[in-house]
Amino acid sequence: MTIMPLRAVDTAPAFPDREPTPIELNIIDREMPLITAEVDLLDVEISVLDRPVSELDERRIRRARRRVLAARRALTNRSTVAGGAA
């Protein structure tokens, strides 16, 4: 079995010169607190992969999970209010 590189056609994006639309940028901006909270949680989880979890680590993980849940709740509430007003 040989390993062949993918052809450029297979790996090229569908729209190489396409920039995000203002609507897409607005959606990303609205979701940024959740994205940031999820990245922070991932950072904490990665930091404890190669060592035993201490009490301090457990607290850091719990706090990061609470921030993710709070960001999801806030985003959902904003979406529900915005959707109900339309």
C-alpha positions in Angstrom: 0.0 0.0 0.0 1.4 3.4 -0.9 0.5 6.7 0.6 -0.3 9.3 -2.1 -0.8 13.0 -1.4 -4.2 14.4 -2.0 -4.7 16.2 -5.3 -4.9 20.0 -5.0 -8.5 19.8 -6.5 -9.6 17.6 -3.6 -8.2 19.8 -0.9 -9.0 23.2 -2.4 -11.8 25.1 -0.7 -15.0 25.4 -2.6 -14.8 29.2 -2.7 -11.2 30.2 -2.2 -11.7 34.0 -2.4 -14.9 34.1 -0.5 -14.9 36.3 2.7 -17.5 35.8 5.4 -20.6 37.9 4.9 -21.6 40.5 7.4 -24.3 38.2 8.7 -21.8 35.4 9.2 -19.4 37.7 11.0 -22.3 38.9 13.2 -23.2 35.3 14.1 -19.5 34.5 14.9 -19.4 37.6 17.1 -22.5 36.6 18.9 -21.1 33.1 19.6 -17.6 34.3 20.6 -18.2 34.1 24.4 -19.2 30.4 24.0 -16.3 29.7 21.7 -13.9 31.3 24.2 -15.4 29.4 27.1 -15.1 26.1 25.2 -11.5 26.8 24.3 -10.7 27.6 28.0 -12.3 24.3 29.1 -10.3 22.4 26.5 -7.1 24.1 27.7 -7.8 23.0 31.3 -8.7 19.5 30.2 -5.5 19.2 28.1 -3.4 20.5 31.0 -4.4 17.6 33.2 -4.1 14.8 30.6 -0.6 13.7 31.6 -0.8 14.0 35.4 -3.1 13.1 38.3 -5.9 15.6 38.8 -5.5 17.6 42.0 -8.2 19.3 44.0 -7.2 22.6 42.4 -7.5 21.0 38.9 -10.9 19.7 39.7 -12.0 23.3 40.7 -10.5 24.7 37.5 -12.4 22.1 35.4 -15.7 22.8 37.3 -15.3 26.5 36.9 -14.6 26.2 33.1 -17.6 23.9 32.7 -19.8 26.4 34.5 -18.6 29.2 32.2 -19.4 27.0 29.1 -22.9 26.3 30.5 -23.5 30.0 31.3 -22.3 31.0 27.9 -24.6 28.4 26.2 -27.5 29.6 28.4 -26.9 33.2 27.5 -26.6 32.5 23.8 -29.8 30.4 23.9 -31.7 33.0 25.8 -30.5 35.7 23.3 -31.5 33.5 20.4 -34.9 32.8 21.9 -35.6 36.4 22.6 -34.4 37.5 19.1 -36.4 34.7 17.5 -39.5 35.5 19.4 -39.3 39.2 18.6 -39.1 38.6 14.8 
